[in-house]
Amino acid sequence: MIPAATASAAAASLLLVLQMMSSSTFAQLGGCPASCGNVSVPYPFGIGANCSLPGFDLTCDRSRLLLGDNTSKLQVVEISLANSTVRVLDTSGAMNITLYHSGSGGTPEGNGTWVGLGYSSSDTFVVSEQHNQLVLTGCNAHATLRGYNRSVIAGCSSFCSVEESSRFNDPVLISSTTGGVAACSGVRCCQTPIRIGRPNYTVEFKYLDPNLKYKGKLPVTVRIAERGWFDGVAAQMLDEAAGSDTRLTPVPVVLDWVLEATPVVHGANDTRLVTRCPSPSTACRSTHSSCHDVNGNYRSGYVCRCKAGPEGNPYIANGCPGLSIGLGVGSGAGLLLVAIGATFFSRRIKRRRDRLLRQQFFKQNRGHLLQQLVSQNADIAERMIIPLVELDKATNSFDKAREIGGGGHAKVSDFGASRCIPADRTGITTVIQGTLGYLDPMYYYTGRLTEKSDVYSFGVVLMELLTRKKPYSYRSSENDSLVAHFTCLLGEVVKRIGDRTPVQEKEEASTACTPRH
């Protein structure tokens, strides 16, 4: 029988999971393509007329999904509504740098651009500051990334030392510094964060060696790339034998996007903290969605989020999961799933309760005494832990008929010549019979067999099982019997536990159990 509280909690959790599954993250408007190739297209993005919000139109060129029209160089590989990002491949490869001489016989310099969607596009998409970096390869060169009015955004330099010049045929493997391998931090290549995300940039390039001693030894390239990408392709990109082919390798870039992008104004009329979410927000169409301001160094805007978490699409009606929608509990399938979920959670709770009870009983039945005995590493404590498999076999799967005192006959002291004695007889005088070592000393001297005799003999049996020693033949180093030695050791352990003192080593325990003269 499943408790009502457990079933209710399980049902609520299951309902939430099922609603998240049924509220597709990639939901699209009716009649609009939901994918291109293997890339899903969630609204507000769309392919075709009236299938997207302004600025979020895509083009499906056979199996390639392009950001913008069919002249775009940015191929979409992933769209994230939860992070408000789109991952693209810049198919133009490295930036095209035009070199020139700054003066008669001067050091060559150059400039280029990273266009993105072009200078005429809106500010909806900008290079993500968090996910991208500037990457430069080459010998004794410097690249500067600039923004509006030639403001410096990022820059780094790459050098090739004399010692390195003789080893250009060895590919340089780049990885993160946490992996134990040197990062791309200035030798043959450099990479640095981009602190201001923009839709486009200009880049300035110049050689730092007027003699151009190492010109042509490595491919000279400037790229804006997703963080971590260059680490995996550095050996290929720094291979001078590859020539110009590496310059055309598509580069992954992550773009941030917002709705109703507005350029940021700095200075006295700083607009970076201005609220951008309209009230009410017509773009956040789902009942269980909310609007969030996005304020950056270049532009601001807003995005929509599902209140229950990252799953769902807040830009369409009923796109976000909520407890009041999604699954009809009255349906037979819904009830079946709820019942399965409730049973699963109920069993997990029961297993946890059983584990806690086992721990409680272990303490209650002095299990720590056994641990203390074993920790002494004395010979009497060897192999005292009996596996459950052996117990199961010895008791015939814990058969009730094997319980001590059950079945009407439980006397065990007359080993080797025992006889059945009715359970209602509490004491009887017999001729002394049995195996020495198991016999109750009082029975041995008086000939009177009682229940206490049984207890003593059974205790000896337990000692034999625990220690794997024979009571009739065992003698300690002090010539003590098994019962005497075991009792002495147990008394020492109990005393030390009571005193809260650590259990001593084997030698000390043995010394404490020597006869007093």
C-alpha positions in Angstrom: 0.0 0.0 0.0 1.6 3.3 -1.1 1.3 6.1 1.5 -0.8 9.0 0.4 1.9 11.6 0.9 4.5 9.6 -1.0 2.1 9.0 -3.9 1.2 12.7 -4.1 4.8 13.8 -4.1 5.7 11.2 -6.7 2.7 12.1 -8.9 3.6 15.8 -8.7 7.2 15.1 -9.7 6.1 12.9 -12.6 3.6 15.4 -13.8 6.3 18.1 -14.0 8.7 15.8 -15.9 6.1 14.8 -18.4 5.0 18.4 -19.0 8.6 19.4 -19.7 8.8 16.5 -22.1 5.6 17.5 -23.8 6.4 21.2 -24.0 8.9 21.0 -26.9 11.9 23.4 -26.6 11.9 23.6 -30.4 8.3 24.5 -30.8 7.6 26.5 -34.0 4.6 28.4 -35.3 2.1 26.3 -37.2 3.0 25.8 -40.9 6.6 26.9 -40.5 9.6 24.6 -40.9 10.9 23.3 -37.5 14.3 22.3 -38.7 16.9 22.4 -41.5 19.2 19.5 -41.9 19.9 18.3 -38.4 19.5 21.7 -36.8 16.2 22.5 -35.0 14.7 26.0 -35.5 12.7 27.3 -32.5 10.6 30.5 -32.6 11.4 33.5 -32.6 13.8 32.1 -35.3 12.1 31.0 -38.5 12.5 30.0 -42.1 10.3 31.8 -44.6 7.8 34.7 -44.4 5.9 35.3 -41.2 7.8 32.5 -39.4 10.1 34.6 -37.2 10.4 37.9 -35.3 12.1 40.7 -37.1 15.8 40.1 -37.3 15.6 36.4 -36.6 15.0 35.2 -40.2 17.1 32.2 -41.3 17.7 30.6 -44.7 17.7 26.9 -45.4 20.2 26.3 -48.3 19.6 22.6 -49.0 20.9 21.1 -45.7 22.7 24.2 -44.5 21.0 26.7 -42.1 22.3 30.2 -42.7 21.9 33.2 -40.3 20.3 35.8 -42.5 19.9 35.4 -46.3 21.8 33.1 -48.7 24.8 35.4 -48.9 25.6 34.9 -45.2 28.9 33.4 -44.2 27.6 32.3 -40.9 26.2 28.7 -40.8 24.0 27.9 -37.8 24.8 24.7 -36.0 22.9 25.2 -32.7 20.2 27.6 -31.3 19.7 27.9 -27.5 16.6 29.6 -26.1 17.7 29.0 -22.5 21.1 30.8 -23.0 19.9 33.2 -25.7 22.8 32.2 -28.0 23.3 30.9 -31.5 26.4 28.9 -32.4 27.6 29.4 -35.9 30.5 28.4 -38.2 32.2 31.4 -39.9 32.8 29.7 -43.3 35.1 32.6 -44.4 37.8 31.2 -42.1 40.5 33.5 -40.9 40.2 37.3 -41.3 41.5 38.6 -44.6 44.4 40.9 -43.8 45.6 43.4 -46.4 49.3 44.2 -45.8 51.1 47.5 -46.7 54.3 49.3 -45.8 54.1 52.1 -43.3 57.0 53.9 -45.1 59.9 53.5 -47.4 61.4 50.1 -46.4 59.3 50.1 -43.3 57.9 47.1 -41.4 54.8 45.7 -43.1 51.5 46.4 -41.4 48.0 45.5 -42.3 44.3 45.7 -41.5 41.2 43.7 -41.9 37.6 43.2 -40.7 35.3 40.7 -39.0 32.0 41.5 -40.6 29.6 39.0 -39.0 26.2 39.8 -40.6 27.5 42.9 -42.2 27.6 46.6 -41.3 24.1 47.2 -42.4 22.6 44.6 -40.0 20.9 45.4 -36.7 22.5 44.9 -33.3 20.4 41.8 -32.5 23.4 39.5 -32.7 26.8 40.3 -31.2 29.9 38.2 -30.5 29.5 36.6 -27.0 32.0 38.1 -24.6 31.8 34.9 -22.4 32.3 32.3 -25.1 34.8 33.7 -27.6 38.4 35.0 -27.9 40.8 36.6 -30.3 43.4 34.1 -31.7 46.6 35.1 -33.5 49.2 32.7 -35.0 52.6 33.6 -36.5 56.1 34.7 -35.6 56.8 38.1 -34.0 53.5 39.6 -34.9 50.8 41.7 -33.1 47.0 42.0 -33.6 44.7 44.6 -32.2 40.9 44.3 -32.3 39.2 47.6 -32.5 35.6 48.8 -32.3 33.7 52.1 -32.8 36.0 55.1 -33.4 39.1 52.8 -33.3 38.6 52.0 -29.6 40.8 49.1 -28.5 38.9 46.0 -27.4 41.5 43.3 -27.3 45.1 42.5 -28.5 47.9 40.0 -28.2 51.4 39.3 -29.6 53.0 36.0 -30.8 56.7 35.4 -30.9 59.1 32.8 -32.2 62.4 32.6 -30.2 65.8 31.5 -31.6 65.6 28.2 -29.7 62.2 27.5 -31.3 63.2 28.4 -34.8 65.0 25.0 -35.3 61.9 23.0 -34.3 59.2 24.3 -36.6 58.5 20.8 -37.9 57.3 19.7 -34.5 53.6 20.4 -34.2 52.6 22.4 -31.1 49.8 20.8 -29.1 47.8 23.3 -27.2 45.6 22.6 -24.2 44.3 24.3 -21.1 46.8 25.0 -18.4 44.7 22.9 -16.0 45.5 19.9 -18.1 49.3 20.2 -17.4 50.2 21.4 -20.9 51.2 25.0 -21.7 48.4 27.1 -23.2 48.7 29.2 -26.4 50.1 32.2 -24.5 52.6 34.0 -26.7 54.9 31.4 -28.4 53.9 30.7 -32.0 50.3 31.8 -31.1 48.3 33.8 -28.6 44.7 34.1 -27.5 42.9 36.6 -25.4 39.3 37.3 -24.2 37.1 39.8 -26.1 35.8 42.2 -23.5 33.1 43.9 -25.6 30.7 42.0 -27.8 29.9 43.7 -31.1 28.3 42.7 -34.4 31.6 43.5 -36.3 35.2 44.6 -35.7 38.2 46.0 -37.4 41.7 44.5 -36.8 45.1 46.0 -37.1 48.1 43.8 -37.7 51.8 44.4 -37.7 55.1 42.6 -37.6 57.3 43.2 -34.6 60.6 42.2 -36.3 61.7 44.8 -38.9 64.0 42.2 -40.5 61.2 39.7 -40.9 63.6 36.9 -39.9 60.9 34.3 -39.4 58.3 35.5 -42.0 56.7 32.5 -43.6 57.8 30.0 -41.0 54.3 29.8 -39.6 50.8 30.6 -41.0 50.0 34.2 -40.0 46.3 34.4 -39.2 43.8 36.4 -37.1 40.6 34.8 -36.0 37.6 35.3 -33.7 36.8 31.9 -32.4 34.9 30.0 -29.7 36.8 29.4 -26.5 38.6 26.1 -26.5 38.3 25.5 -30.2 41.9 26.4 -31.1 43.3 24.1 -28.4 42.0 21.1 -30.3 43.2 22.2 -33.8 46.5 23.9 -32.9 48.7 21.2 -34.3 47.1 21.5 -37.6 46.9 25.4 -37.6 50.5 25.7 -36.6 51.8 23.3 -39.3 53.8 25.5 -41.7 53.6 22.7 -44.3 49.9 23.2 -44.5 50.3 26.6 -46.2 47.3 28.7 -46.9 44.8 25.8 -46.6 44.4 26.4 -42.8 43.3 29.9 -43.4 40.1 28.7 -45.0 39.1 26.3 -42.1 35.6 27.3 -40.8 35.7 28.8 -37.4 33.0 28.3 -34.7 31.7 31.5 -33.1 29.0 32.0 -30.4 26.7 34.9 -30.8 24.5 36.5 -28.1 21.1 37.7 -29.1 18.3 39.9 -27.7 15.0 41.3 -28.6 14.6 45.0 -29.5 18.3 45.7 -29.4 19.2 49.3 -28.5 22.8 50.8 -28.7 24.2 51.7 -25.2 24.9 55.3 -24.4 27.8 55.9 -22.0 28.7 59.0 -19.9 26.3 61.2 -18.1 23.2 59.7 -19.8 24.3 56.1 -19.3 21.6 53.8 -20.5 23.1 50.4 -19.4 20.8 50.2 -16.4 17.6 51.2 -18.2 14.8 48.7 -18.1 14.2 47.2 -21.5 11.3 44.8 -20.8 8.1 46.2 -22.2 5.0 46.1 -20.0 3.3 43.9 -20.9 5.8 42.0 -23.0 4.1 40.9 -26.2 7.1 38.7 -27.1 6.9 36.5 -24.0 3.7 34.7 -25.0 3.7 31.7 -22.7 1.7 32.0 -19.5 4.5 30.6 -17.5 7.2 32.9 -18.9 8.9 36.1 -17.7 10.9 39.0 -19.3 14.5 39.7 -18.4 16.6 42.8 -19.1 20.0 42.3 -20.9 22.4 45.2 -20.5 25.9 45.0 -22.1 28.8 47.2 -23.0 27.6 47.7 -26.6 23.8 47.2 -26.7 20.9 46.3 -24.5 17.6 44.6 -24.9 15.6 41.8 -23.3 14.9 38.1 -23.5 12.2 35.7 -22.3 12.6 32.8 -19.9 10.4 29.9 -18.7 9.7 30.2 -15.0 10.0 26.5 -14.3 13.6 26.2 -15.8 15.4 26.0 -19.1 13.0 23.6 -20.8 10.3 25.0 -23.0 9.8 27.9 -25.4 8.6 31.2 -23.8 8.1 32.9 -27.1 5.0 30.8 -28.1 1.6 30.3 -26.4 1.7 27.4 -23.8 5.4 26.9 -24.6 6.6 26.7 -21.0 5.8 23.8 -18.7 3.5 24.4 -15.7 1.6 22.2 -13.2 -1.7 23.4 -14.5 -1.2 22.3 -18.1 0.2 19.5 -20.2 -1.1 16.2 -18.8 -4.6 15.0 -18.5 -4.6 13.1 -15.2 -8.0 11.7 -15.9 -6.7 9.7 -18.8 -5.8 6.1 -18.3 -2.3 6.5 -19.6 -1.7 9.4 -17.2 -3.0 7.5 -14.2 -0.8 4.5 -15.2 2.3 6.7 -15.4 1.5 8.3 -12.0 1.1 4.9 -10.4 4.4 3.6 -11.8 6.2 6.8 -10.6 4.6 6.5 -7.2 5.6 2.9 -6.8 9.2 3.7 -7.8 9.6 6.4 -5.3 7.9 4.3 -2.6 10.4 1.5 -3.1 13.3 3.9 -2.8 12.0 5.3 0.4 11.5 1.8 1.8 15.0 0.7 0.9 16.4 3.8 2.6 14.3 3.1 5.7 15.6 -0.5 5.8 19.2 0.7 5.6 18.7 3.1 8.5 17.1 0.3 10.6 20.1 -2.0 9.9 22.4 0.7 11.2 20.3 1.2 14.3 20.2 -2.5 15.1 23.9 -2.8 14.6 24.5 -0.2 17.3 21.7 -1.6 19.5 23.1 -5.1 19.5 26.7 -4.0 20.4 28.1 -4.4 16.9 30.9 -2.0 17.9 32.2 -4.7 20.3 32.8 -7.0 17.4 34.6 -4.2 15.5 36.8 -3.6 18.6 37.7 -7.3 18.8 38.6 -7.5 15.1 40.6 -4.3 15.4 43.0 -5.9 17.9 44.2 -8.3 15.2 44.5 -11.0 17.8 44.4 -14.6 16.8 41.1 -15.1 18.6 39.5 -12.4 16.5 40.6 -13.9 13.1 37.8 -14.4 10.6 35.1 -13.4 13.1 32.9 -12.0 10.4 30.7 -14.7 8.9 29.3 -13.9 5.4 25.6 -13.9 4.9 26.0 -16.6 2.3 27.4 -19.0 4.9 24.7 -18.2 7.4 22.0 -18.8 4.9 23.5 -22.2 4.0 24.0 -23.2 7.6 20.4 -22.3 8.6 18.7 -23.7 5.5 17.7 -20.2 4.4 16.9 -19.1 8.0 14.4 -21.9 8.5 12.1 -21.3 11.5 12.8 -25.0 12.6 16.4 -24.1 13.1 15.7 -21.4 15.7 17.2 -22.1 19.2 14.5 -23.0 21.6 11.9 -23.8 18.9 10.3 -27.1 18.0 9.8 -28.2 21.6 13.3 -29.6 22.1 16.4 -27.2 22.6 18.9 -29.0 25.0 22.4 -29.1 23.5 24.9 -29.6 26.5 25.3 -33.4 26.3 27.4 -33.3 23.2 28.2 -36.7 21.7 25.5 -38.4 23.8 22.7 -36.0 24.1 19.1 -37.0 24.3 15.8 -35.2 23.8 14.4 -33.6 27.0 10.9 -32.1 27.1 10.8 -28.3 27.1 8.7 -28.2 30.3 11.5 -29.8 32.3 13.7 -27.0 33.8 16.3 -29.3 35.4 17.3 -32.9 35.4 20.1 -34.9 36.9 22.0 -37.2 34.4 25.1 -39.2 34.2 27.9 -36.8 33.1 28.2 -37.2 29.3 29.5 -35.0 26.5 32.7 -33.5 25.1 35.1 -31.6 27.3 35.3 -28.0 26.4 31.6 -27.7 25.7 30.3 -28.8 29.1 29.0 -26.4 31.7 31.4 -26.6 34.7 28.5 -26.7 37.1 26.9 -29.6 35.2 30.3 -31.3 35.2 30.7 -31.1 39.0 27.0 -31.6 40.1 25.6 -33.7 37.3 22.5 -31.4 37.2 21.5 -30.3 33.7 19.6 -27.0 33.5 18.7 -24.3 30.9 21.8 -22.4 32.1 23.8 -25.4 31.0 22.4 -25.0 27.5 23.2 -21.3 27.4 26.9 -22.1 28.4 27.3 -24.8 25.8 25.7 -22.7 23.1 28.0 -19.8 24.0 30.9 -22.1 23.5 29.5 -23.1 20.1 29.3 -19.4 19.1 32.9 -18.9 20.2 34.0 -21.8 18.0 32.1 -20.3 15.0 33.5 -16.9 15.6 37.1 -17.8 16.2 37.4 -21.0 14.1 39.2 -22.6 17.1 38.3 -26.0 18.7 37.3 -25.6 22.4 38.6 -29.0 23.4 42.1 -28.5 21.9 42.8 -24.8 21.9 45.3 -23.3 24.4 46.6 -19.8 24.4 50.2 -18.8 24.9 49.4 -18.7 28.6 47.8 -22.2 28.4 44.3 -20.7 28.9 41.3 -22.5 27.4 39.3 -21.0 24.6 36.5 -19.9 26.9 38.9 -18.3 29.4 40.9 -16.5 26.8 37.9 -15.3 24.9 36.2 -14.1 28.1 39.3 -12.2 29.2 39.7 -10.4 25.9 36.0 -9.5 25.8 36.3 -8.1 29.3 39.2 -6.0 28.3 37.4 -4.6 25.3 34.3 -3.7 27.3 36.4 -2.0 30.0 38.2 0.1 27.4 35.0 1.1 25.7 33.6 2.2 29.0 36.8 4.2 29.8 36.7 5.7 26.3 40.3 4.7 25.8 41.8 3.4 22.5 42.1 -0.4 22.1 45.8 -1.4 22.6 47.8 -3.5 20.4 47.7 -7.3 20.3 50.7 -7.7 22.7 49.1 -5.4 25.3 45.8 -7.2 25.1 47.5 -10.6 25.5 49.5 -9.3 28.5 46.3 -8.1 30.2 44.9 -11.6 29.9 47.7 -13.5 31.7 47.1 -15.3 35.0 47.8 -13.4 38.2 50.3 -14.9 40.5 
